[in-house]
Amino acid sequence: MVSVKLIEWGDYEQEVARLWNLSSALKEAREKKEALEGKLYSLNQNHKAHDIQKRRRIVDDNDVLLSSSSPACTLIRRDVPFSSSAR
C-alpha cells in the first residue's frame, strides 16, 4: 500500500533536504554492507583453507609405516573421521 504525505509549499525545501539525507544514508549503509559482505566472504574462505590444511595434517599424522623391515616399505592410511565436530 502506498502512503502519501501532503506537505505545505513552505516545508518543501526542508522535506527535500530530509529525503536527500535519507537517500545518502541508505546509499552509505548499502556500501558498508557490501564491504562487510566481502570481508566476511574472505574470512570464510580463509577459515575453510585453514580447516583443509588442519585436516591434511591430521591425515598425514595418521600415516603409519606398515613394514619397515621389508625392502619396499608400504605406507597405508587409517580412516580419519571428517565430521564437522572434528576440529
N, C-alpha and C positions, 0 to 999 in steps of 0.2 A: 504494500500500500504506500502510495506517495504522500508525503507530508509537505504541505505548502505553508510557508511563513510569509505573512504580509509585513512589510516594513514601511515606515514613513520615508519619504524622499530625503528628509534631513538626516536620517540614520543610514542612508545608502552607503556612503563612503566608509563609515565605521563597519558595516556588515561586510563590505567587500574586503576590507583590511583583515577582518576576523577570518573570513573564508580563505584568504590568501595565506594567512599564518597557519591555519589548519592544514591546508594543502601542502605547505612547505614541511610541516611537522610530519605529515603522513609520508611524504617522499623520503625524508631523513630516516624515519623508522623503517621503511622498506629497504633502504640502502644498508642500514645496520643489520637488519635481519639477513640479507643476502651475504654480508661479510661474515656474520656468525655462522651461517649455514656452511660456508666454505671452510671456515676453521674447524667446525665440527666434523665435516667430511674428512678433512686432512687428519685430524686426531684419530678418527675411527680407522682410517687406512693404516696409520702408524701402529695403532693397537693391534690390528689384525696381523700386520707383518711381524710385530714382536711376538704375538701368540704363536705364529707359524714357526718362528725361529726357536721359541721355547720348546715347542713340541718336537722339532727336529733334534734338539739337544737331548730330549728325553729318549727318543728312539735311538740316537747314537750311543747314549749312555747304557742302553739296554742291549746293545750288540754283545753277543757272547761268542768267544772263541771256543769252538766245539772240540777240536782235536789238535792240540799244539804239538803232539808227538808225530803226527803224520807229516810227510814232506810237503804236501799241499794242504795247508790249513783251510778248513771250511768255516765260513762265517755264516751264522744263522741269526735270525731276529725273532725275539719273542713278541707275542701280541702285546701291544700297548693300548690301553683304553684311551679313546679320544672323546670322552664325554665332555660336555660343556663345563662340568664341575671340576675337571682335572686341570687346575691352573696352578 
